[in-house]
Amino acid sequence: MIASQASTSRPEETAIDPITFEVIRHKLQAITEEQGLTLKRVSGSPVVTEATDFNNGLYLADGSIVTMGPQVIFHTGTMTTVIRSIIKDFGSRGDIQEGDMFILNDPYRGAVHQPDVSIVAPVFYQGRHIAWAGSCAHQLDVGGMSFGSWAYAATDVQQEAMLLTGLKLIEGGRLRQDIWQMIMSMTRLPNYLGLDFKGMIAANNVAIQRLITLFQRYGAPTVEAVMIGEINASERRFRSRLREIPDGIFRARDYIEHDGHANRLYEVCLAVHKAGEELVFDLEGTSAQAPGFINCTWSGLKGALLTGLLPILAPDIRWNEGVLKPVTINAPEGILCNAKWPAPVSGATVCAVWIVMNVSVSALSRMVGCVPGLMHEAQAVTKGQMSVLTLGGRNRDGEAYGTLLLDSMAGGGGASLDRDGLDGSGDYDVPRPAIANVEANEALGPILYLFRSFVPDTGGAGRRRGGASTGLALLPYDVDGLDAMVIGHGVEVPNSIGLSGGLPGGCACHLLRRSSEAVSSLLQKYHDAGSLLEDAEVQDLGAKPGGFRIGPGDVFAYLFQGGGGYGDPLQRDPGLVARDVALGYVTSHWAAELYGVILDAAGAPDMTATAVKRREIRLSRLGGGEMKAAPSANSGEGRALRISPDGHFCCACGADLGQVDRNWKDMASCRTVEPILCGPHLRLHEELELREFSCPQCAALLELEVCRRDEQSLWNIELHLRPEGDDLKIITL
Amino acid sequence: MEGDGPIYLGVDIGGTFTDLIMIPRNGRMKAVKTLTTPGDLETGVLSAVRLMAETIGIAPRDLLQRVEIFGHGTTQATNALIERKGTRTGLITTRGFGDTIGLQRLLGLTVGLSADQLGWYSKRRYPEPIVPRTFRREVPERVDHAGRVLLALDEGAARKAVAELAAAGVKAFAVALLWSFRNPAHERRIGEIIRETCPDAYVTLSSEISPIIGEYERTAATVLNSYLAPSVAGYLGRVEGVLRESGFRGKFYILNSVGGVMPAREAARKPVLLLASGPAGGVLGSLQLAKFLGYRNVITTDMGGTSFDVSLIVDGKVLISSSHEAGGYHLNTPMIDIRAVGAGGGSIARVENGLLRIGPESAGAKPGPVCYGLGGLLPTVTDANVVLGIISSDNFLGGRMKLDRKAAEEAIRREIAEPLGLCVEEAAAGIVRVVDAHMADILRGITIGRGYDPRDFVIFAYGGAGPAHCTGFGSELGARRIVIPATSMVHSAYGALASDIHESRERSLLMRGGGGRNELWEGIDAVCVAEVFAELDRHCLAAIEDAGIAARDTMLVRTIDMRYRRQTHDLTVVLPPGPVGQDTIRAAVAQFETDYEAAYGRGAGFREAGIELTIFRSQATGRPRKPELSGSGAKTAGRPGSRNVFDPIARRWVPMSVWQWLDLPAGHRLAGPAIIEHPETTVYVGAGHIAVLHPAGHLSIDLAGGDPAGGA
């Protein structure tokens, strides 16, 4: 449990004048920024420089987070676990000394997965250990059975990659050449690894120097007091944020297909118990750990839950240990997202961690969606899936070539109450996303892109549309061929679920078209995702094809998930639907099927035909029943589930959906729907189905649930209103 | 008093004021400010000229007839972009890549968010598109990384695309194809088709405006150029027309964002190069001043009401960056590297959870600080200065504006002092100390972050709020000397007047050297490099000659961007002058290694990986002959006034001398703590600092108590 981990002794928060406090606080933040800049400059890996898959931070001597950079959020929650593991292993022996730096990538000791290598450095001043500086970056290859250390065929952690359990890479200020050599001999890309390590070491050195300057100027106790004060300030703000939210249980569930060996389906169940100023994340009900590499350890679980929590509950609070203090995680050992050694975990970041992030976003969005002051932060899931593509072989000049293509960040963003999802949004765990130019990738390696563009109808339909996703196709160029490896998920699971009645974004897909055609003819034929999807000879590779060869004339293509929609699509302004069609994000066929909007020859909505079509869709939702109420005017705050002053859920039309401490789904109209009714890119694993919950009176869509066929629907919002409190006042508008 | 020799004018049009500066042959600078006339800016320019003529007692026509060079810094391009008031533009791309400009490499959705706001996902938005999807067309064609044609241009499709866009009301075209900078044939052909079909439409080709690798940034530069060109050309034509009608016969130069001025005709063709023309003026003015005063390394700081703009002059050159953001888009055209931070006199102070926070919210010009009495209720940095007595409530802007000190005190008491349990002056001093410390952090970031030691730099401070804070942030930074230019209140206009003609041409080309045990320069074809530069030089020199500058007044600098292979960060290395040969290459490579270690630490580079040369650039600077500034000529210092000021560092009230800048004689030294007032600004000289007036009217402040009159 997070709450119980921060326990070692530390100086008390002493009185310090607010001016000096703010001056020092800003300097700590500036140091963290400088750490990030330093790492980025030295590193040569596109994963660090373009995709910013790294993070840096400053920590108290006990490992508590003081500052973190705005890069991949997974890491920072976990670097503190790395530091605590080092403290546990080395501290007890008195083996943490000035001038040391430790390297660790063992997922059972704090790393999210093996490629995420952390280098952490204790900061000493006048002989006293005062703080830690840390850097963590995703490495292109840390050895093991597969290139990129994505060990999709592994059955245990020993096969996957080198395991650095916490080694003194630098001892007393000197790089240990023996360790360095050992590490470099285990990777396929020693040049990249060497540069990234140098970058992390340089970043830590910068942080140490700057911290010491601060200690000299203001005195170490003052600086420590500011660090602790910052943590306490964030804790106070976070607790007061939690007090604004009614007590209750908020649940979410998501699935992942294929464990590397077989196309089995796994699920992650999350129940967020909110009581007073505390949050408990409970993972009870999650599938047992998989025999393949899709699991994650405690560390990944924690990083993923935080990734959902920070932007939704604490966007305006500085992210540090204080935000973690009111949070407890309960997870049985041996489940998919708290795997027991020696389960394989090299795919954690793109598999179990991703799913945990999705359920964290969904459950917390359901939670803040109940609070008028916070409901703008509630979001449908952003690109709930990841596809990893590595390419390896020989470059044009005969040198070894290997890359991890990160274009798959360009999925669709989740929609929210007052805006559409972003078309091309980046992944949720990356606050400042970026992908490389096509020209940069073509210059770097022997590949040629055929297209990289938005794919229509990939954004989940909704009153606010989910963001459109992109797709791309490429082929080996100037060389005989390349070894590709693809691992992903979300090709048969719509992970980007909608919120408040919005539909899920389209699924991902991985395609291969074998041919012996010339490049010019392939350029003519395949210039958008549609041209490949409609090709009769294209192979659907499924979620995790693993390694395969792409030779001359072969085209590989992949599409990513679109964002989830927000609200009933039938409530979307027909003018906005017409604009989406004009811009090409939605086709006119799906405008009619999903939004019930019929366009005339000029592309403007035909209001009469639209009204007829929408009524038809509403009636079908009620399974032949009659509508007893008119759909509410498209006004108000736009939430599907509202709360009446007498403590009941109700639809916008006024229909009663039961007490807030009962499952509202019992009162809703329910039917199972085929995926094709939810968009052309929705596909389902054989064990899954889609259930639609609508208002029994007006047929407004309240939720579209992705669910295992043999499972009960999820009771997703259960409020525990305190009889004496103001909860009702808070949550009714 | 100005004699009858030639006159040089510089004008900068800001949001509120139009600044005009004049330097006659004797170097005695004069400046006037008039209100900017939105929607009809040329009228404001003309009235500034009239006011100047009146000030020196001659007829406007006589003044204009004597003007040799009229330099103009304009925010016209920037404003048209921000307000999305450009021309309807159509974009033609390689088929399959029309969404490049919409995807923006995903960079667009975090534009304008500060580091603090990056985690606030509900604030993410893509910028309003310049070219919506409906105005984009894709044509079948493809060129590879080596410039080889893989798919010939489908001319029929190109014609159809052009016709459709024209029918949709497009008046300007942008053509940006993949790898066009390696082989521009397809772009050129599409350009011809557009000119045949729509002879009146404006066309920009990406291979011409920005022949650099990276299709998103190149496309953005191309699109923005077409989007802005018609309105910028129209505007520049109107200004020049008004001036010519009124007697002006000299040269009309426009300040660009790259490093100098360019003839108006050229500027109208490349408005994308004007996007930072406003702040660039101050930096280029500083560059001229630095040369004159003999400083090689300068941090320029422009602190106004809402923003703090910082840039560096290193070894006598402004730093140029080839990646920056404008109007929500990212460009790879070279531009002076200016970092703008939301911090200024209008930044709002508040207490959050018992802690003092300042900015990034700003009260701006309206309602402005509380003391302006224009309705502002939240205390700002300027209010703190007024409460401390640093800014006089009676003599602000030379007494033209009375400030309400009581209201400022009240706001700071209510919002800051009481919540923090401090007295009002302690709270105000706290605001000043925090702001100064933050600015010092920013300056440290931009110097140390680039491998420079801030103590090796002189700080130039200008902008309305800069002189009150510069000794504060300068001391905090550990700087030794600050210069407040005589032109500090019209520094951008001065930059427009004083800057050299600047032309640059670049080309993206990949060359490799070294690798394994070879020397890094081995394998680089010197003949090929020489050919590339010969071509670039020729274009630059021709343009300078067109601008009417003699070859002997022109200086040429060649640079190559280099990096270690597998590292993504380039360093720009200056080639030794003279013909390009094997020796030049070796010297440049050696320089790269030295610079790299300086920037990133010993052993940071991976030598064994070899080296890559990526961007070749020639920059020609033509020096029009202009007089140097000289001082106003006061003979003896008057007696200073005095008032009580709360010293924010010592945290007590101290009686301080109050001097009038314009009454100080050259060479006058005074010791802080002291206030120096100027009709447009207030200088605060801290305890232990010594200020000296330079003969040309600049104020030098030595923070270490040394001799600020000494050389660089």
Interface residues (C-beta under 8 A of the other chain):
Chain A: D17 P18 I19 F21 E22 V23 R25 H26 K27 Q29 A30 E33 E34 L37 T38 K40 R41 V42 S43 G44 S45 P46 T49 E50 P70 I73 N191 Y192 G194 L195 K198 A202 N205 G229 A233 R236 R237 L310 P311 I312 A314 P315 D316 R318 W319 H376 E377 Q379 M409 A410 G413 S416 R419 L422 D423 G424 S425 G426 Y428 P431 R432 P433 A434 I435 A436 N437 V438 E439 A440 E442 A443 L448 Y449 L450 F451 R452 S453 F454 T470 Y477 V519 S520 L523 Q524 H527 D528 A582 L583 G584
Chain B: R95 G96 F97 G98 D99 T100 G102 L103 Q104 R105 L106 L107 L109 T110 A115 D116 L118 G119 W120 Y121 S122 K123 R124 R125 Y126 P132 R133 T134 E138 P140 R142 D144 H145 L150 L151 L178 W179 I213 G214 E215 Y216 E217 V351 N353 G354 L355 L356 R357 I358 L420 L422 A429 G430 R433 V434 A437 H438 D441 R444 G445 I448 G449 L510 Y564 R565 R566 Q567 T568 H569 A599 Y600 G601 G603 A604 F606 E608 A609
